[in-house]
Amino acid sequence: MSLPLLYRLSAVVTLLLLPTIAEAKLARCFTTSDGYYDCDFRSTDKDGSFEISANKKPRYIMVMEEPGTASAFVNVGTGRNVALPGKFKRNKQDLACWFNTESQTRICAW
């Protein structure tokens, strides 16, 4: 087997073994501001961080700070991610939902 072919095979195997973190999945979302809607859910880190987006809706980004606690950001189409106030806690009854007691904001993705 030639060396260039070996490198190409190695690269292909590496790509196949990488986690598909960036792959969006269809989901059902809820936000306090927008209600229920169909959305794309995309995992952004192995720690559970994610983002949700949909046509004509803001993009919400959840960044895990520690297990069960996240910071949230919103992008309303300006290209800027704006921090939402306070920390979001994972809902223990519905693990797809995150709640902020300061702003009474809920973000969910099923």
Buried (B, 14 or more C-beta within 10 A) or exposed (E): EEEEEEEEEEEEEEEEEEEEEEEBEEBEBBBEEBEEBEBBBBBBEEEBBBBBBBEEBBBBBBBBEEEBEBBBBBBEEEEEBEEBEEBBBBBEEEEBBBBBEEEEBBBBBE
